[in-house]
């Protein structure tokens, strides 16, 4: 596949709302451009391009944009249920793939996609943007510093977004034909990825997940989950379309806690990472908590993700880490779905290949 020397030329497969954010992400990048936008109708592609990427070519079908030799990479914002087929077509067409998450309805399909990309020699990465924030790199370094932090023992996180009932009933997020994993895939994906990152991408041994509320289609709207790792370490999270915005995450050792208020999408360009320590205190009248340090970071993670993907695609230096953790996150998500459908039964997580 031919790539320009300086910029990666993206084609967008679908005029979904999340693609609007992608357009803004690319505008901030020096390494990428939006070459074209495809939709199920040329009229819809035209309308999207006028508002969000006016310089882009417009295509009336996904097949047309995949056939364009000037498109180096594709961004896949379409519903989860449709991603596998188009990712496989994109790989066969020699296009690098940046995909929304979850990457597929099942781990078996995700494995099919990552395998096809490796065979075709194209880069594959899911668009979990917080992984590319400078704060995430700082947290990984902190958790690896056992002298300063200790050994991570408990990871806790949450992600919830309140969607009114009338809006949710008409939203693809509640429809099994589009988003079969519901809030677990759309929101819980981030907590699973954060937990894996905190434990250096070690696989959990087993999971227990509860579905507390389902849509009329049987899609989970509110979930809670516990993941057991080796040596008595654990991770917990909840994800919901029915609770007010929450997106905090923290990791605790026996002596310290690292905490972020906005791990999925920052509340502002400048964010913080807080390291604290606490105890019961004298007579337990009040508990003690001391902020050991608080560091701030300035980063546009949505553009950083585009920059990272573009650099790997253009250089040919395809880091295997990215498709591997996309597949790993999907495998854990699969186990959570199995557990949730069995009323929270403990389900073993398959080991890495």
Secondary structure, DSSP 8 states (H G I E B T S, - for coil): ----SS-EEEEEE---HHHHHHHHHHHT-SSEEEEEEE-SSHHHHHHHHHHH-TTSEEESSHHHHHT-TT--EEEE-S-HHHHHHHHHHHHHTT-EEEE-SSSSSSHHHHHHHHHHHHHHT--EEE--GGGGSHHHHHHHHHHH-TTTT----EEEEEEE----HHHHHTSGGG-TTT-TTHHIIIIIHHHHHHHHHHTTT---SEEEEEEEEE-TTS-EEEEEEEEEETTTEEEEEEEESSS--BB-EEEE-SS-EEEESBSSS-SSSEEEEEEEEEE--GGGSS-EEEEEEEEEEE--HHHHHHHHHHHHHHH----HHHHHHHHHHHHHHHHHHHHHTTTT--EE-----
